[in-house]
Amino acid sequence: MKRLLQKMIFFFEMQSFGVCDWWARKLGIQSSKVRLGFIYFSFVALGSPVLLYLIMAWILEHKHYFKFQKKRKRSIWEL
């Protein structure tokens, strides 16, 4: 049982903080502030942000399916 708990902790430490890091990079703030915001918001909203966090983690893990290809603009010098 203890080994299973250690595996779960290791998984969450290595994988789950990608959402907070991504938001921190997008917003230009420290990731610890984003994590703290998620924790506070989870207490206020009775845990519903955990579901939102898991959905965002899944989307970030599979973002290559959601990313639209941007067409490269051709310059006047390219024919």
C-alpha positions as CSV (number, residue, x, y, z in Angstrom):
1,M,0.0,0.0,0.0
2,K,2.8,2.4,0.9
3,R,4.5,1.7,-2.5
4,L,1.3,2.5,-4.4
5,L,1.0,5.8,-2.5
6,Q,4.6,6.6,-3.4
7,K,3.9,5.9,-7.0
8,M,0.9,8.1,-7.0
9,I,2.8,11.0,-5.3
10,F,5.6,10.6,-7.8
11,F,3.2,10.7,-10.7
12,F,1.5,13.9,-9.5
13,E,4.8,15.6,-8.8
14,M,6.2,14.8,-12.2
15,Q,3.0,15.1,-14.4
16,S,0.3,17.2,-12.8
17,F,2.0,20.5,-12.4
18,G,2.2,21.1,-16.2
19,V,-1.1,22.9,-16.1
20,C,0.1,25.4,-13.5
21,D,3.4,25.9,-15.3
22,W,1.6,26.5,-18.6
23,W,-0.8,29.0,-17.1
24,A,2.1,30.8,-15.3
25,R,4.1,31.1,-18.6
26,K,1.0,32.4,-20.4
27,L,0.2,34.9,-17.6
28,G,3.9,35.9,-16.9
29,I,3.7,35.0,-13.2
30,Q,5.3,32.5,-10.9
31,S,3.9,29.0,-11.1
32,S,3.7,28.8,-7.3
33,K,1.2,31.6,-7.3
34,V,-1.0,29.7,-9.9
35,R,-0.8,26.6,-7.8
36,L,-1.8,28.5,-4.7
37,G,-4.7,30.1,-6.6
38,F,-5.9,26.6,-7.6
39,I,-5.7,25.5,-4.0
40,Y,-7.6,28.5,-2.7
41,F,-10.2,28.3,-5.5
42,S,-10.7,24.6,-4.7
43,F,-11.6,25.4,-1.1
44,V,-14.0,28.2,-2.1
45,A,-15.7,26.2,-4.9
46,L,-15.8,23.0,-3.0
47,G,-13.4,21.0,-5.1
48,S,-14.9,21.7,-8.5
49,P,-11.6,23.2,-9.9
50,V,-10.0,19.8,-9.5
51,L,-12.2,18.6,-12.3
52,L,-11.3,21.6,-14.4
53,Y,-7.6,21.0,-13.6
54,L,-7.9,17.4,-14.8
55,I,-9.6,18.5,-18.0
56,M,-6.9,21.1,-18.7
57,A,-4.2,18.5,-18.0
58,W,-5.8,16.1,-20.5
59,I,-6.0,18.9,-23.1
60,L,-2.4,19.9,-22.6
61,E,-1.3,16.3,-22.9
62,H,-3.2,16.0,-26.2
63,K,-2.8,19.5,-27.4
64,H,-1.4,18.4,-30.8
65,Y,-4.9,17.2,-31.6
66,F,-6.4,20.7,-30.9
67,K,-3.7,22.9,-32.4
68,F,-4.6,24.4,-35.7
69,Q,-2.0,24.8,-38.3
70,K,-1.1,28.4,-39.0
71,K,-0.5,29.1,-42.6
72,R,2.8,30.8,-43.3
73,K,2.3,34.1,-44.9
74,R,4.2,34.4,-48.1
75,S,6.2,37.5,-48.7
76,I,6.2,39.5,-51.8
77,W,9.7,38.2,-52.6
78,E,8.6,34.5,-52.6
79,L,7.0,33.1,-55.7
